[in-house]
Amino acid sequence: PLDVLRARMAVNLDSRAAFDGYWRALRHVVRTEGLGALWSGARVTLLGIVPYSGLSFCLFETLKARLEDSGGGALKTHQRLGAGALSGLLAQSATYP
């Protein structure tokens, strides 16, 4: 719901702001569109997050296991950061073209 309100507040068709705060935006959206409007777009967002999270986790664990096998033991901090960065980059590229 807060993301919906943030997006509504960010959209301006003229020079003045559409809402001067979250409470006014919340009241306006609920009064004019109903309570369900606060969750509009949540399904689509979740449908995008689930594949990204799954792929990112799978890639991170795979990269981590390969690095542990080749290095012989526990990973150093920079290796974990590199594996996390690469897995995030690849998952992001695959799921959000």
Secondary structure, 3 states (H helix, E strand, C coil): CHHHHHHHHHCCCCCCCCCCCHHHHHHHHHHHHCHHHHHCCHHHHHHHHHHHHHHHHHHHHHHHHHHHHHHCCCCCHHHHHHHHHHHHHHHHHHHCC
